[in-house]
Amino acid sequence: MRDGAGVRPTFQVSNGKHYWRNLLLFTLVVILIGALVGGVWLAHAHAMNLVHPGRSISSRAPTHYETVTFKTSDGLRLDGWFISTNAPRSPAFVFVHGLGANRGAFVDQAAMVVRIGYAALLIDLRNHGKSEGAITTLGYAEVEDVRAAVQYLLTRSDVDPERIGLVGHSMGAGTVLRAAARIPDVRMVIAESAYTSIEDNIADGVRGLTGLPPVPFAPLIIWFGERETGMDIRQVRPIDDVPQISPRGVMLIHGAHDALIPVRNSQKLYQAAHEPKQLYIVPNADHNSLYAANPQEFERQVMTFLPRADMVEKQSSQSGANP
């Protein structure tokens, strides 16, 4: 009886230790599975936000403009504003906004170029603003939007077909660099807050756009995005396109304090580009405040670039060279 009485308490203590250990392990496993499922869900949700950004309609419009529509090669209707200089034959810029933005982002810059004699076409990219489309490909299919805009300008008698340029910001900047390398009718490019490639900026982009740590979310977000778009992200590489734009001019503008797409991107693009080229790093500017940081200096820098680009283009046209 004495031995039995001694065994029983020992058995109960041992059983209690196993119980609490198993409960702790079970709780840790549940937390781990929950974190894994939650992480995958977050990555999927943010990937969908990138390829299906919320639409916004501009609350701003130019003082005088013409509403225009045109279609892409894959059948999407795009909306835009055309601002004329009221001259019989003007050079013109196509303005291409960034992810989740709309044509209204360039109202001030369009007014600037109109003042100096350039017509302006501000467009809503596919799946943005009032344009058709259900998916965004971060600069891949959007090249066809730019192509359609250029083709539209070529139909206008008040636009000089030999002096059509592109201006783009962020995703729009990557898009116009890729477009210029593929569309000979484009004569010059101004790319603001451009990226060398999406692949090279996955970590910074995920942190800036979603607030999530790059590891492990970046690979998951990219994987879900590629599955949704059917696009290989490695194909979106403006760093490979920018050398092909020469002898047409390229101007790169970037904020010194851009946390979303670091300034090193434009510095690398500038190194890869051929003349004529110009790099303007805007002090005290972040990703979106390039023009607002110092409108007078911004205009001065652009005015320095345009004559250089025009001069090379005229020499190229006179020699019969094709870009």
Steps between C-alpha positions, in 0.01 A plus 500: 500500500783738583670433162170543316436826678844620387450406133167673454616859568807447276273390211280805537795743493646332191163510325466870582839579347409320177166678484644848525784420260257364241269797546792738445612314187144494367463873562830574322398287202164678478672839517752394234229371266295813562798722422574303184141513378473866595826582322391326182164679515670837549739436212213399273293803601785743435584332167139549394520865607799546270343345191150626582567844653202699615379737231503873559345766278682831483348782701716744301490589134690740273351841435444427132498149358335258261379163627624223268476123478695245299552125497799279569615213281330258739167681476487714816353849491723757669388845612708814497520877484665678209625853562576698186742787458265647238791496257462328161770238559639453852730246660317294761557292813306196620475500881487159672414477871608250765334207673157582644511859371326662203548765233441778753842436652659694214273805476770740623778356286273499195434870555876552517572336164205676333647833613822419316326390180429126540155346475415245771309172502425379854373141505346259746687171468309173471323403820535858625278806505230485235686264267397141438693197621491271800866435573825696544832349393741756653638626168474194275168520311481874574749552216204437268312785670786735415513366146129573459546853636784568255294362213217731601731804492620399154142539374480864610589768248591742781781272628847482347551123442878543515495647851299271728642437847403303809488595868440235765508469877586188705328207325431747222871583482593135458225472240619796289860377502385160378265662247762734355729204428215339301329798330718686247252790482597600855769765476587570866422374852475656846485227767425599860565266795579215261610150600782296343281191518217376718711200597781722630257697716288227651621557856467881497171485312338250734607698805391834350171390342377252759689571823590130524855368551655379172573157650293288463235717334679622184535158332140412589361829368693464176389138460134587547534802271657294223227237529231769472653690206667213316807724482862413563622788715853459366382642166432845647855639489528866395874474572525281188279734294654839573819447290282428196332842510806690374546715295168622637534695823434364850454711812484330840355682804501355852438615855804484726283364782290250305435209738285301257736490201846607623690762304768244406255374236516819292875521555542151353262579214699815424823299488339249261350766270685652205514866406312724495407440861442703813460414869326733744492390865252718687623593850249462784254315272345160562331265254208726408615858561745549215327794332348649814836512682627778272288572189734774371811281514308204359396709199853634457643147492242387244564809287870411502426148379247569223725700264773233529256223420345696213841584351612137490166397356522756219854386417382139497206581272719699259751215476221250439597292805232292667505465881 
